[in-house]
Amino acid sequence: MGFFRKMIEKQKEIDRKKIEEARKERSEFENKKSELDEQGEVYCPKCLSIKLSANKKGYDIKKGILLGGVGGFIGKDKIEITCLKCGNKFKPGE
Ligand SMILES: [Zn+2]
């Protein structure tokens, strides 16, 4: 086996490992996500943290999402939730 051939084989192996890792990471993410869904938790869609802050004072995130999921509620679009972990901003029900 020539040098370049070896290099290519090695690179292929690295790529394969990377793909495997990415796949594993993704399934862990999906698992955690469905777990949170089952628990009825409100979570950041990006990092799955449940440490969130809503920009409307006294707003019940859980209740809001619940109502929003059922058929929408007034003022839904005005509320923005901020993830305290990664800073991701999203709207309830998304
Ligand atoms: Zn986050």
PDB file of the backbone (N, CA, C, O) and the ligand in Angstrom, with CONECT records:
HET     ZN  A 101       1
ATOM      1  N   MET A   1       0.854  -1.200   0.000  1.00  0.00           N
ATOM      2  CA  MET A   1       0.000   0.000   0.000  1.00  0.00           C
ATOM      3  C   MET A   1       0.888   1.247   0.000  1.00  0.00           C
ATOM      4  O   MET A   1       1.762   1.401   0.852  1.00  0.00           O
ATOM      5  N   GLY A   2       0.652   2.110  -0.948  1.00  0.00           N
ATOM      6  CA  GLY A   2       1.455   3.330  -1.054  1.00  0.00           C
ATOM      7  C   GLY A   2       1.103   4.345   0.035  1.00  0.00           C
ATOM      8  O   GLY A   2       0.096   4.231   0.733  1.00  0.00           O
ATOM      9  N   PHE A   3       1.950   5.304   0.138  1.00  0.00           N
ATOM     10  CA  PHE A   3       1.784   6.323   1.178  1.00  0.00           C
ATOM     11  C   PHE A   3       0.456   7.073   1.028  1.00  0.00           C
ATOM     12  O   PHE A   3      -0.297   7.251   1.986  1.00  0.00           O
ATOM     13  N   PHE A   4       0.201   7.503  -0.210  1.00  0.00           N
ATOM     14  CA  PHE A   4      -1.022   8.277  -0.431  1.00  0.00           C
ATOM     15  C   PHE A   4      -2.269   7.438  -0.207  1.00  0.00           C
ATOM     16  O   PHE A   4      -3.287   7.905   0.305  1.00  0.00           O
ATOM     17  N   ARG A   5      -2.149   6.225  -0.598  1.00  0.00           N
ATOM     18  CA  ARG A   5      -3.266   5.288  -0.399  1.00  0.00           C
ATOM     19  C   ARG A   5      -3.570   5.169   1.101  1.00  0.00           C
ATOM     20  O   ARG A   5      -4.724   5.180   1.530  1.00  0.00           O
ATOM     21  N   LYS A   6      -2.493   5.054   1.872  1.00  0.00           N
ATOM     22  CA  LYS A   6      -2.637   4.961   3.329  1.00  0.00           C
ATOM     23  C   LYS A   6      -3.292   6.213   3.894  1.00  0.00           C
ATOM     24  O   LYS A   6      -4.161   6.151   4.764  1.00  0.00           O
ATOM     25  N   MET A   7      -2.849   7.343   3.373  1.00  0.00           N
ATOM     26  CA  MET A   7      -3.403   8.626   3.825  1.00  0.00           C
ATOM     27  C   MET A   7      -4.908   8.675   3.559  1.00  0.00           C
ATOM     28  O   MET A   7      -5.703   9.095   4.400  1.00  0.00           O
ATOM     29  N   ILE A   8      -5.257   8.234   2.368  1.00  0.00           N
ATOM     30  CA  ILE A   8      -6.661   8.262   1.983  1.00  0.00           C
ATOM     31  C   ILE A   8      -7.481   7.329   2.878  1.00  0.00           C
ATOM     32  O   ILE A   8      -8.570   7.673   3.336  1.00  0.00           O
ATOM     33  N   GLU A   9      -6.926   6.148   3.109  1.00  0.00           N
ATOM     34  CA  GLU A   9      -7.611   5.181   3.974  1.00  0.00           C
ATOM     35  C   GLU A   9      -7.814   5.751   5.369  1.00  0.00           C
ATOM     36  O   GLU A   9      -8.871   5.599   5.982  1.00  0.00           O
ATOM     37  N   LYS A  10      -6.767   6.412   5.850  1.00  0.00           N
ATOM     38  CA  LYS A  10      -6.822   6.998   7.193  1.00  0.00           C
ATOM     39  C   LYS A  10      -7.893   8.087   7.241  1.00  0.00           C
ATOM     40  O   LYS A  10      -8.682   8.176   8.182  1.00  0.00           O
ATOM     41  N   GLN A  11      -7.890   8.909   6.195  1.00  0.00           N
ATOM     42  CA  GLN A  11      -8.867  10.003   6.133  1.00  0.00           C
ATOM     43  C   GLN A  11     -10.285   9.440   6.093  1.00  0.00           C
ATOM     44  O   GLN A  11     -11.201   9.973   6.720  1.00  0.00           O
ATOM     45  N   LYS A  12     -10.440   8.375   5.358  1.00  0.00           N
ATOM     46  CA  LYS A  12     -11.754   7.735   5.257  1.00  0.00           C
ATOM     47  C   LYS A  12     -12.222   7.261   6.631  1.00  0.00           C
ATOM     48  O   LYS A  12     -13.390   7.395   6.997  1.00  0.00           O
ATOM     49  N   GLU A  13     -11.271   6.704   7.374  1.00  0.00           N
ATOM     50  CA  GLU A  13     -11.588   6.195   8.698  1.00  0.00           C
ATOM     51  C   GLU A  13     -12.006   7.341   9.625  1.00  0.00           C
ATOM     52  O   GLU A  13     -12.958   7.228  10.397  1.00  0.00           O
ATOM     53  N   ILE A  14     -11.262   8.446   9.521  1.00  0.00           N
ATOM     54  CA  ILE A  14     -11.580   9.614  10.347  1.00  0.00           C
ATOM     55  C   ILE A  14     -12.978  10.124  10.010  1.00  0.00           C
ATOM     56  O   ILE A  14     -13.780  10.422  10.895  1.00  0.00           O
ATOM     57  N   ASP A  15     -13.250  10.216   8.706  1.00  0.00           N
ATOM     58  CA  ASP A  15     -14.565  10.689   8.262  1.00  0.00           C
ATOM     59  C   ASP A  15     -15.671   9.786   8.787  1.00  0.00           C
ATOM     60  O   ASP A  15     -16.725  10.252   9.220  1.00  0.00           O
ATOM     61  N   ARG A  16     -15.412   8.500   8.739  1.00  0.00           N
ATOM     62  CA  ARG A  16     -16.407   7.538   9.190  1.00  0.00           C
ATOM     63  C   ARG A  16     -16.699   7.727  10.687  1.00  0.00           C
ATOM     64  O   ARG A  16     -17.845   7.663  11.132  1.00  0.00           O
ATOM     65  N   LYS A  17     -15.621   7.960  11.442  1.00  0.00           N
ATOM     66  CA  LYS A  17     -15.779   8.182  12.884  1.00  0.00           C
ATOM     67  C   LYS A  17     -16.565   9.444  13.161  1.00  0.00           C
ATOM     68  O   LYS A  17     -17.411   9.498  14.053  1.00  0.00           O
ATOM     69  N   LYS A  18     -16.259  10.464  12.364  1.00  0.00           N
ATOM     70  CA  LYS A  18     -16.957  11.751  12.529  1.00  0.00           C
ATOM     71  C   LYS A  18     -18.452  11.577  12.285  1.00  0.00           C
ATOM     72  O   LYS A  18     -19.281  12.085  13.039  1.00  0.00           O
ATOM     73  N   ILE A  19     -18.775  10.863  11.237  1.00  0.00           N
ATOM     74  CA  ILE A  19     -20.178  10.629  10.893  1.00  0.00           C
ATOM     75  C   ILE A  19     -20.871   9.850  12.007  1.00  0.00           C
ATOM     76  O   ILE A  19     -21.998  10.156  12.398  1.00  0.00           O
ATOM     77  N   GLU A  20     -20.171   8.838  12.505  1.00  0.00           N
ATOM     78  CA  GLU A  20     -20.707   8.024  13.592  1.00  0.00           C
ATOM     79  C   GLU A  20     -20.994   8.867  14.828  1.00  0.00           C
ATOM     80  O   GLU A  20     -22.051   8.758  15.449  1.00  0.00           O
ATOM     81  N   GLU A  21     -20.017   9.717  15.170  1.00  0.00           N
ATOM     82  CA  GLU A  21     -20.173  10.586  16.338  1.00  0.00           C
ATOM     83  C   GLU A  21     -21.341  11.538  16.173  1.00  0.00           C
ATOM     84  O   GLU A  21     -22.127  11.754  17.095  1.00  0.00           O
ATOM     85  N   ALA A  22     -21.437  12.107  14.966  1.00  0.00           N
ATOM     86  CA  ALA A  22     -22.518  13.053  14.691  1.00  0.00           C
ATOM     87  C   ALA A  22     -23.868  12.356  14.813  1.00  0.00           C
ATOM     88  O   ALA A  22     -24.834  12.919  15.328  1.00  0.00           O
ATOM     89  N   ARG A  23     -23.913  11.115  14.326  1.00  0.00           N
ATOM     90  CA  ARG A  23     -25.150  10.356  14.375  1.00  0.00           C
ATOM     91  C   ARG A  23     -25.540  10.062  15.832  1.00  0.00           C
ATOM     92  O   ARG A  23     -26.706  10.154  16.216  1.00  0.00           O
ATOM     93  N   LYS A  24     -24.527   9.707  16.622  1.00  0.00           N
ATOM     94  CA  LYS A  24     -24.748   9.395  18.036  1.00  0.00           C
ATOM     95  C   LYS A  24     -25.248  10.634  18.772  1.00  0.00           C
ATOM     96  O   LYS A  24     -26.191  10.585  19.561  1.00  0.00           O
ATOM     97  N   GLU A  25     -24.573  11.749  18.479  1.00  0.00           N
ATOM     98  CA  GLU A  25     -24.946  13.002  19.119  1.00  0.00           C
ATOM     99  C   GLU A  25     -26.385  13.353  18.792  1.00  0.00           C
ATOM    100  O   GLU A  25     -27.157  13.773  19.655  1.00  0.00           O
ATOM    101  N   ARG A  26     -26.727  13.173  17.527  1.00  0.00           N
ATOM    102  CA  ARG A  26     -28.067  13.516  17.076  1.00  0.00           C
ATOM    103  C   ARG A  26     -29.111  12.643  17.776  1.00  0.00           C
ATOM    104  O   ARG A  26     -30.160  13.137  18.189  1.00  0.00           O
ATOM    105  N   SER A  27     -28.829  11.365  17.906  1.00  0.00           N
ATOM    106  CA  SER A  27     -29.824  10.499  18.525  1.00  0.00           C
ATOM    107  C   SER A  27     -29.946  10.798  20.021  1.00  0.00           C
ATOM    108  O   SER A  27     -31.025  10.665  20.598  1.00  0.00           O
ATOM    109  N   GLU A  28     -28.830  11.203  20.650  1.00  0.00           N
ATOM    110  CA  GLU A  28     -28.905  11.598  22.057  1.00  0.00           C
ATOM    111  C   GLU A  28     -29.775  12.838  22.205  1.00  0.00           C
ATOM    112  O   GLU A  28     -30.578  12.956  23.131  1.00  0.00           O
ATOM    113  N   PHE A  29     -29.591  13.758  21.260  1.00  0.00           N
ATOM    114  CA  PHE A  29     -30.373  14.990  21.251  1.00  0.00           C
ATOM    115  C   PHE A  29     -31.856  14.667  21.089  1.00  0.00           C
ATOM    116  O   PHE A  29     -32.705  15.193  21.808  1.00  0.00           O
ATOM    117  N   GLU A  30     -32.147  13.796  20.132  1.00  0.00           N
ATOM    118  CA  GLU A  30     -33.534  13.406  19.873  1.00  0.00           C
ATOM    119  C   GLU A  30     -34.148  12.692  21.076  1.00  0.00           C
ATOM    120  O   GLU A  30     -35.312  12.905  21.417  1.00  0.00           O
ATOM    121  N   ASN A  31     -33.342  11.842  21.710  1.00  0.00           N
ATOM    122  CA  ASN A  31     -33.825  11.125  22.887  1.00  0.00           C
ATOM    123  C   ASN A  31     -34.201  12.081  24.002  1.00  0.00           C
ATOM    124  O   ASN A  31     -35.257  11.960  24.623  1.00  0.00           O
ATOM    125  N   LYS A  32     -33.302  13.044  24.243  1.00  0.00           N
ATOM    126  CA  LYS A  32     -33.546  14.010  25.308  1.00  0.00           C
ATOM    127  C   LYS A  32     -34.773  14.852  24.980  1.00  0.00           C
ATOM    128  O   LYS A  32     -35.583  15.181  25.846  1.00  0.00           O
ATOM    129  N   LYS A  33     -34.878  15.184  23.707  1.00  0.00           N
ATOM    130  CA  LYS A  33     -35.978  16.014  23.260  1.00  0.00           C
ATOM    131  C   LYS A  33     -37.323  15.320  23.482  1.00  0.00           C
ATOM    132  O   LYS A  33     -38.263  15.925  23.996  1.00  0.00           O
ATOM    133  N   SER A  34     -37.405  14.067  23.099  1.00  0.00           N
ATOM    134  CA  SER A  34     -38.679  13.358  23.264  1.00  0.00           C
ATOM    135  C   SER A  34     -38.966  13.114  24.744  1.00  0.00           C
ATOM    136  O   SER A  34     -40.123  13.047  25.162  1.00  0.00           O
ATOM    137  N   GLU A  35     -37.892  12.983  25.532  1.00  0.00           N
ATOM    138  CA  GLU A  35     -38.051  12.832  26.975  1.00  0.00           C
ATOM    139  C   GLU A  35     -38.694  14.089  27.567  1.00  0.00           C
ATOM    140  O   GLU A  35     -39.619  14.012  28.376  1.00  0.00           O
ATOM    141  N   LEU A  36     -38.183  15.238  27.145  1.00  0.00           N
ATOM    142  CA  LEU A  36     -38.711  16.513  27.631  1.00  0.00           C
ATOM    143  C   LEU A  36     -40.148  16.715  27.158  1.00  0.00           C
ATOM    144  O   LEU A  36     -40.989  17.239  27.888  1.00  0.00           O
ATOM    145  N   ASP A  37     -40.413  16.291  25.930  1.00  0.00           N
ATOM    146  CA  ASP A  37     -41.771  16.386  25.378  1.00  0.00           C
ATOM    147  C   ASP A  37     -42.738  15.570  26.227  1.00  0.00           C
ATOM    148  O   ASP A  37     -43.842  16.011  26.548  1.00  0.00           O
ATOM    149  N   GLU A  38     -42.297  14.380  26.576  1.00  0.00           N
ATOM    150  CA  GLU A  38     -43.137  13.494  27.379  1.00  0.00           C
ATOM    151  C   GLU A  38     -43.419  14.084  28.751  1.00  0.00           C
ATOM    152  O   GLU A  38     -44.515  13.947  29.294  1.00  0.00           O
ATOM    153  N   GLN A  39     -42.407  14.742  29.295  1.00  0.00           N
ATOM    154  CA  GLN A  39     -42.549  15.347  30.617  1.00  0.00           C
ATOM    155  C   GLN A  39     -43.322  16.661  30.561  1.00  0.00           C
ATOM    156  O   GLN A  39     -43.669  17.237  31.592  1.00  0.00           O
ATOM    157  N   GLY A  40     -43.582  17.118  29.355  1.00  0.00           N
ATOM    158  CA  GLY A  40     -44.301  18.374  29.188  1.00  0.00           C
ATOM    159  C   GLY A  40     -43.462  19.585  29.533  1.00  0.00           C
ATOM    160  O   GLY A  40     -43.986  20.648  29.863  1.00  0.00           O
ATOM    161  N   GLU A  41     -42.155  19.412  29.452  1.00  0.00           N
ATOM    162  CA  GLU A  41     -41.257  20.515  29.776  1.00  0.00           C
ATOM    163  C   GLU A  41     -41.163  21.481  28.602  1.00  0.00           C
ATOM    164  O   GLU A  41     -41.338  21.109  27.442  1.00  0.00           O
ATOM    165  N   VAL A  42     -40.881  22.731  28.944  1.00  0.00           N
ATOM    166  CA  VAL A  42     -40.610  23.717  27.918  1.00  0.00           C
ATOM    167  C   VAL A  42     -39.092  23.831  27.842  1.00  0.00           C
ATOM    168  O   VAL A  42     -38.423  24.050  28.852  1.00  0.00           O
ATOM    169  N   TYR A  43     -38.570  23.683  26.659  1.00  0.00           N
ATOM    170  CA  TYR A  43     -37.120  23.662  26.524  1.00  0.00           C
ATOM    171  C   TYR A  43     -36.637  24.461  25.338  1.00  0.00           C
ATOM    172  O   TYR A  43     -37.389  24.766  24.412  1.00  0.00           O
ATOM    173  N   CYS A  44     -35.377  24.786  25.389  1.00  0.00           N
ATOM    174  CA  CYS A  44     -34.745  25.498  24.287  1.00  0.00           C
ATOM    175  C   CYS A  44     -34.570  24.525  23.127  1.00  0.00           C
ATOM    176  O   CYS A  44     -33.993  23.454  23.312  1.00  0.00           O
ATOM    177  N   PRO A  45     -35.056  24.872  21.936  1.00  0.00           N
ATOM    178  CA  PRO A  45     -34.956  23.945  20.798  1.00  0.00           C
ATOM    179  C   PRO A  45     -33.511  23.744  20.327  1.00  0.00           C
ATOM    180  O   PRO A  45     -33.212  22.814  19.578  1.00  0.00           O
ATOM    181  N   LYS A  46     -32.638  24.619  20.772  1.00  0.00           N
ATOM    182  CA  LYS A  46     -31.251  24.550  20.308  1.00  0.00           C
ATOM    183  C   LYS A  46     -30.384  23.674  21.207  1.00  0.00           C
ATOM    184  O   LYS A  46     -29.662  22.801  20.725  1.00  0.00           O
ATOM    185  N   CYS A  47     -30.460  23.914  22.526  1.00  0.00           N
ATOM    186  CA  CYS A  47     -29.575  23.164  23.431  1.00  0.00           C
ATOM    187  C   CYS A  47     -30.357  22.310  24.431  1.00  0.00           C
ATOM    188  O   CYS A  47     -29.765  21.611  25.254  1.00  0.00           O
ATOM    189  N   LEU A  48     -31.676  22.370  24.358  1.00  0.00           N
ATOM    190  CA  LEU A  48     -32.572  21.573  25.206  1.00  0.00           C
ATOM    191  C   LEU A  48     -32.524  21.948  26.687  1.00  0.00           C
ATOM    192  O   LEU A  48     -32.966  21.178  27.539  1.00  0.00           O
ATOM    193  N   SER A  49     -31.995  23.111  26.987  1.00  0.00           N
ATOM    194  CA  SER A  49     -31.979  23.557  28.377  1.00  0.00           C
ATOM    195  C   SER A  49     -33.396  23.949  28.780  1.00  0.00           C
ATOM    196  O   SER A  49     -34.162  24.482  27.978  1.00  0.00           O
ATOM    197  N   ILE A  50     -33.727  23.671  30.043  1.00  0.00           N
ATOM    198  CA  ILE A  50     -35.064  24.074  30.495  1.00  0.00           C
ATOM    199  C   ILE A  50     -34.991  25.328  31.352  1.00  0.00           C
ATOM    200  O   ILE A  50     -35.976  25.751  31.957  1.00  0.00           O
ATOM    201  N   LYS A  51     -33.790  25.914  31.387  1.00  0.00           N
ATOM    202  CA  LYS A  51     -33.626  27.190  32.103  1.00  0.00           C
ATOM    203  C   LYS A  51     -33.906  28.311  31.123  1.00  0.00           C
ATOM    204  O   LYS A  51     -33.040  28.727  30.353  1.00  0.00           O
ATOM    205  N   LEU A  52     -35.138  28.786  31.174  1.00  0.00           N
ATOM    206  CA  LEU A  52     -35.580  29.778  30.210  1.00  0.00           C
ATOM    207  C   LEU A  52     -36.124  31.021  30.892  1.00  0.00           C
ATOM    208  O   LEU A  52     -36.504  31.003  32.063  1.00  0.00           O
ATOM    209  N   SER A  53     -36.147  32.083  30.134  1.00  0.00           N
ATOM    210  CA  SER A  53     -36.703  33.320  30.654  1.00  0.00           C
ATOM    211  C   SER A  53     -37.628  33.919  29.597  1.00  0.00           C
ATOM    212  O   SER A  53     -37.255  34.031  28.429  1.00  0.00           O
ATOM    213  N   ALA A  54     -38.826  34.301  30.007  1.00  0.00           N
ATOM    214  CA  ALA A  54     -39.755  34.942  29.076  1.00  0.00           C
ATOM    215  C   ALA A  54     -39.654  36.439  29.287  1.00  0.00           C
ATOM    216  O   ALA A  54     -39.450  36.914  30.404  1.00  0.00           O
ATOM    217  N   ASN A  55     -39.799  37.176  28.192  1.00  0.00           N
ATOM    218  CA  ASN A  55     -39.610  38.622  28.302  1.00  0.00           C
ATOM    219  C   ASN A  55     -40.846  39.363  28.782  1.00  0.00           C
ATOM    220  O   ASN A  55     -40.842  40.589  28.898  1.00  0.00           O
ATOM    221  N   LYS A  56     -41.904  38.612  29.060  1.00  0.00           N
ATOM    222  CA  LYS A  56     -43.119  39.258  29.561  1.00  0.00           C
ATOM    223  C   LYS A  56     -43.237  38.925  31.042  1.00  0.00           C
ATOM    224  O   LYS A  56     -43.229  37.756  31.428  1.00  0.00           O
ATOM    225  N   LYS A  57     -43.344  39.932  31.842  1.00  0.00           N
ATOM    226  CA  LYS A  57     -43.362  39.736  33.293  1.00  0.00           C
ATOM    227  C   LYS A  57     -44.604  38.980  33.739  1.00  0.00           C
ATOM    228  O   LYS A  57     -45.727  39.290  33.338  1.00  0.00           O
ATOM    229  N   GLY A  58     -44.369  37.986  34.576  1.00  0.00           N
ATOM    230  CA  GLY A  58     -45.480  37.228  35.137  1.00  0.00           C
ATOM    231  C   GLY A  58     -46.085  36.239  34.159  1.00  0.00           C
ATOM    232  O   GLY A  58     -47.134  35.649  34.418  1.00  0.00           O
ATOM    233  N   TYR A  59     -45.434  36.074  33.070  1.00  0.00           N
ATOM    234  CA  TYR A  59     -45.965  35.163  32.058  1.00  0.00           C
ATOM    235  C   TYR A  59     -45.627  33.716  32.392  1.00  0.00           C
ATOM    236  O   TYR A  59     -44.486  33.379  32.709  1.00  0.00           O
ATOM    237  N   ASP A  60     -46.619  32.897  32.314  1.00  0.00           N
ATOM    238  CA  ASP A  60     -46.437  31.485  32.612  1.00  0.00           C
ATOM    239  C   ASP A  60     -46.053  30.752  31.329  1.00  0.00           C
ATOM    240  O   ASP A  60     -46.901  30.481  30.480  1.00  0.00           O
ATOM    241  N   ILE A  61     -44.798  30.445  31.203  1.00  0.00           N
ATOM    242  CA  ILE A  61     -44.328  29.823  29.961  1.00  0.00           C
ATOM    243  C   ILE A  61     -45.082  28.520  29.675  1.00  0.00           C
ATOM    244  O   ILE A  61     -45.572  28.295  28.569  1.00  0.00           O
ATOM    245  N   LYS A  62     -45.160  27.681  30.692  1.00  0.00           N
ATOM    246  CA  LYS A  62     -45.806  26.377  30.500  1.00  0.00           C
ATOM    247  C   LYS A  62     -47.252  26.518  30.048  1.00  0.00           C
ATOM    248  O   LYS A  62     -47.689  25.884  29.087  1.00  0.00           O
ATOM    249  N   LYS A  63     -47.981  27.367  30.768  1.00  0.00           N
ATOM    250  CA  LYS A  63     -49.387  27.575  30.464  1.00  0.00           C
ATOM    251  C   LYS A  63     -49.534  28.163  29.063  1.00  0.00           C
ATOM    252  O   LYS A  63     -50.396  27.753  28.286  1.00  0.00           O
ATOM    253  N   GLY A  64     -48.683  29.121  28.764  1.00  0.00           N
ATOM    254  CA  GLY A  64     -48.734  29.788  27.464  1.00  0.00           C
ATOM    255  C   GLY A  64     -48.517  28.814  26.332  1.00  0.00           C
ATOM    256  O   GLY A  64     -49.227  28.835  25.327  1.00  0.00           O
ATOM    257  N   ILE A  65     -47.548  27.979  26.503  1.00  0.00           N
ATOM    258  CA  ILE A  65     -47.245  27.009  25.439  1.00  0.00           C
ATOM    259  C   ILE A  65     -48.394  26.011  25.310  1.00  0.00           C
ATOM    260  O   ILE A  65     -48.788  25.617  24.213  1.00  0.00           O
ATOM    261  N   LEU A  66     -48.906  25.625  26.452  1.00  0.00           N
ATOM    262  CA  LEU A  66     -49.999  24.676  26.461  1.00  0.00           C
ATOM    263  C   LEU A  66     -51.198  25.256  25.706  1.00  0.00           C
ATOM    264  O   LEU A  66     -51.781  24.596  24.846  1.00  0.00           O
ATOM    265  N   LEU A  67     -51.552  26.476  26.032  1.00  0.00           N
ATOM    266  CA  LEU A  67     -52.683  27.134  25.378  1.00  0.00           C
ATOM    267  C   LEU A  67     -52.377  27.381  23.903  1.00  0.00           C
ATOM    268  O   LEU A  67     -53.226  27.199  23.030  1.00  0.00           O
ATOM    269  N   GLY A  68     -51.141  27.799  23.654  1.00  0.00           N
ATOM    270  CA  GLY A  68     -50.738  28.073  22.278  1.00  0.00           C
ATOM    271  C   GLY A  68     -50.806  26.820  21.439  1.00  0.00           C
ATOM    272  O   GLY A  68     -51.156  26.864  20.260  1.00  0.00           O
ATOM    273  N   GLY A  69     -50.471  25.708  22.052  1.00  0.00           N
ATOM    274  CA  GLY A  69     -50.495  24.445  21.326  1.00  0.00           C
ATOM    275  C   GLY A  69     -51.902  24.004  21.019  1.00  0.00           C
ATOM    276  O   GLY A  69     -52.157  23.375  19.992  1.00  0.00           O
ATOM    277  N   VAL A  70     -52.822  24.336  21.915  1.00  0.00           N
ATOM    278  CA  VAL A  70     -54.195  23.891  21.742  1.00  0.00           C
ATOM    279  C   VAL A  70     -54.920  24.687  20.659  1.00  0.00           C
ATOM    280  O   VAL A  70     -55.703  24.118  19.898  1.00  0.00           O
ATOM    281  N   GLY A  71     -54.678  25.951  20.580  1.00  0.00           N
ATOM    282  CA  GLY A  71     -55.383  26.689  19.533  1.00  0.00           C
ATOM    283  C   GLY A  71     -55.032  28.164  19.507  1.00  0.00           C
ATOM    284  O   GLY A  71     -55.784  28.977  18.969  1.00  0.00           O
ATOM    285  N   GLY A  72     -53.920  28.502  20.074  1.00  0.00           N
ATOM    286  CA  GLY A  72     -53.476  29.883  20.046  1.00  0.00           C
ATOM    287  C   GLY A  72     -54.111  30.723  21.125  1.00  0.00           C
ATOM    288  O   GLY A  72     -55.242  30.472  21.543  1.00  0.00           O
ATOM    289  N   PHE A  73     -53.391  31.704  21.567  1.00  0.00           N
ATOM    290  CA  PHE A  73     -53.928  32.608  22.577  1.00  0.00           C
ATOM    291  C   PHE A  73     -53.464  34.018  22.276  1.00  0.00           C
ATOM    292  O   PHE A  73     -52.499  34.232  21.542  1.00  0.00           O
ATOM    293  N   ILE A  74     -54.160  34.963  22.848  1.00  0.00           N
ATOM    294  CA  ILE A  74     -53.863  36.369  22.550  1.00  0.00           C
ATOM    295  C   ILE A  74     -52.486  36.770  23.085  1.00  0.00           C
ATOM    296  O   ILE A  74     -52.122  36.462  24.220  1.00  0.00           O
ATOM    297  N   GLY A  75     -51.763  37.443  22.259  1.00  0.00           N
ATOM    298  CA  GLY A  75     -50.464  37.954  22.679  1.00  0.00           C
ATOM    299  C   GLY A  75     -49.316  36.972  22.515  1.00  0.00           C
ATOM    300  O   GLY A  75     -48.185  37.250  22.913  1.00  0.00           O
ATOM    301  N   LYS A  76     -49.602  35.872  21.952  1.00  0.00           N
ATOM    302  CA  LYS A  76     -48.588  34.822  21.783  1.00  0.00           C
ATOM    303  C   LYS A  76     -47.364  35.311  21.011  1.00  0.00           C
ATOM    304  O   LYS A  76     -46.222  35.039  21.382  1.00  0.00           O
ATOM    305  N   ASP A  77     -47.631  36.032  19.941  1.00  0.00           N
ATOM    306  CA  ASP A  77     -46.531  36.469  19.089  1.00  0.00           C
ATOM    307  C   ASP A  77     -45.652  37.530  19.748  1.00  0.00           C
ATOM    308  O   ASP A  77     -44.531  37.787  19.310  1.00  0.00           O
ATOM    309  N   LYS A  78     -46.174  38.129  20.791  1.00  0.00           N
ATOM    310  CA  LYS A  78     -45.403  39.201  21.432  1.00  0.00           C
ATOM    311  C   LYS A  78     -44.427  38.643  22.460  1.00  0.00           C
ATOM    312  O   LYS A  78     -43.541  39.343  22.951  1.00  0.00           O
ATOM    313  N   ILE A  79     -44.611  37.391  22.764  1.00  0.00           N
ATOM    314  CA  ILE A  79     -43.754  36.808  23.791  1.00  0.00           C
ATOM    315  C   ILE A  79     -42.545  36.126  23.179  1.00  0.00           C
ATOM    316  O   ILE A  79     -42.635  35.354  22.224  1.00  0.00           O
ATOM    317  N   GLU A  80     -41.425  36.446  23.769  1.00  0.00           N
ATOM    318  CA  GLU A  80     -40.195  35.840  23.291  1.00  0.00           C
ATOM    319  C   GLU A  80     -39.520  35.172  24.482  1.00  0.00           C
ATOM    320  O   GLU A  80     -39.405  35.756  25.560  1.00  0.00           O
ATOM    321  N   ILE A  81     -39.087  33.967  24.271  1.00  0.00           N
ATOM    322  CA  ILE A  81     -38.417  33.239  25.340  1.00  0.00           C
ATOM    323  C   ILE A  81     -36.923  33.227  25.067  1.00  0.00           C
ATOM    324  O   ILE A  81     -36.480  32.987  23.944  1.00  0.00           O
ATOM    325  N   THR A  82     -36.169  33.487  26.099  1.00  0.00           N
ATOM    326  CA  THR A  82     -34.716  33.478  25.961  1.00  0.00           C
ATOM    327  C   THR A  82     -34.137  32.322  26.764  1.00  0.00           C
ATOM    328  O   THR A  82     -34.482  32.121  27.929  1.00  0.00           O
ATOM    329  N   CYS A  83     -33.271  31.585  26.138  1.00  0.00           N
ATOM    330  CA  CYS A  83     -32.604  30.483  26.829  1.00  0.00           C
ATOM    331  C   CYS A  83     -31.478  31.070  27.668  1.00  0.00           C
ATOM    332  O   CYS A  83     -30.647  31.834  27.178  1.00  0.00           O
ATOM    333  N   LEU A  84     -31.470  30.695  28.940  1.00  0.00           N
ATOM    334  CA  LEU A  84     -30.455  31.246  29.844  1.00  0.00           C
ATOM    335  C   LEU A  84     -29.114  30.550  29.659  1.00  0.00           C
ATOM    336  O   LEU A  84     -28.086  31.019  30.147  1.00  0.00           O
ATOM    337  N   LYS A  85     -29.137  29.455  28.964  1.00  0.00           N
ATOM    338  CA  LYS A  85     -27.891  28.703  28.783  1.00  0.00           C
ATOM    339  C   LYS A  85     -27.126  29.129  27.534  1.00  0.00           C
ATOM    340  O   LYS A  85     -25.935  29.432  27.602  1.00  0.00           O
ATOM    341  N   CYS A  86     -27.821  29.152  26.386  1.00  0.00           N
ATOM    342  CA  CYS A  86     -27.123  29.471  25.148  1.00  0.00           C
ATOM    343  C   CYS A  86     -27.530  30.805  24.560  1.00  0.00           C
ATOM    344  O   CYS A  86     -26.935  31.261  23.583  1.00  0.00           O
ATOM    345  N   GLY A  87     -28.543  31.441  25.145  1.00  0.00           N
ATOM    346  CA  GLY A  87     -28.959  32.757  24.671  1.00  0.00           C
ATOM    347  C   GLY A  87     -29.878  32.719  23.467  1.00  0.00           C
ATOM    348  O   GLY A  87     -30.215  33.761  22.904  1.00  0.00           O
ATOM    349  N   ASN A  88     -30.284  31.529  23.070  1.00  0.00           N
ATOM    350  CA  ASN A  88     -31.174  31.386  21.931  1.00  0.00           C
ATOM    351  C   ASN A  88     -32.534  32.010  22.243  1.00  0.00           C
ATOM    352  O   ASN A  88     -33.070  31.821  23.335  1.00  0.00           O
ATOM    353  N   LYS A  89     -33.087  32.746  21.296  1.00  0.00           N
ATOM    354  CA  LYS A  89     -34.389  33.366  21.484  1.00  0.00           C
ATOM    355  C   LYS A  89     -35.398  32.666  20.575  1.00  0.00           C
ATOM    356  O   LYS A  89     -35.139  32.438  19.393  1.00  0.00           O
ATOM    357  N   PHE A  90     -36.530  32.338  21.141  1.00  0.00           N
ATOM    358  CA  PHE A  90     -37.557  31.682  20.338  1.00  0.00           C
ATOM    359  C   PHE A  90     -38.935  32.012  20.865  1.00  0.00           C
ATOM    360  O   PHE A  90     -39.095  32.494  21.987  1.00  0.00           O
ATOM    361  N   LYS A  91     -39.920  31.745  20.040  1.00  0.00           N
ATOM    362  CA  LYS A  91     -41.301  32.035  20.433  1.00  0.00           C
ATOM    363  C   LYS A  91     -41.949  30.764  20.948  1.00  0.00           C
ATOM    364  O   LYS A  91     -41.626  29.665  20.499  1.00  0.00           O
ATOM    365  N   PRO A  92     -42.877  30.922  21.906  1.00  0.00           N
ATOM    366  CA  PRO A  92     -43.521  29.726  22.435  1.00  0.00           C
ATOM    367  C   PRO A  92     -44.238  28.948  21.339  1.00  0.00           C
ATOM    368  O   PRO A  92     -44.831  29.532  20.431  1.00  0.00           O
ATOM    369  N   GLY A  93     -44.178  27.663  21.434  1.00  0.00           N
ATOM    370  CA  GLY A  93     -44.878  26.806  20.487  1.00  0.00           C
ATOM    371  C   GLY A  93     -44.076  26.490  19.254  1.00  0.00           C
ATOM    372  O   GLY A  93     -44.546  25.778  18.367  1.00  0.00           O
ATOM    373  N   GLU A  94     -42.853  27.019  19.187  1.00  0.00           N
ATOM    374  CA  GLU A  94     -42.037  26.744  18.011  1.00  0.00           C
ATOM    375  C   GLU A  94     -41.117  25.576  18.246  1.00  0.00           C
ATOM    376  O   GLU A  94     -40.353  25.203  17.355  1.00  0.00           O
TER     377      GLU A  94
HETATM  378 ZN    ZN A 101     -30.409  27.069  24.627  1.00  0.00          ZN2+
END
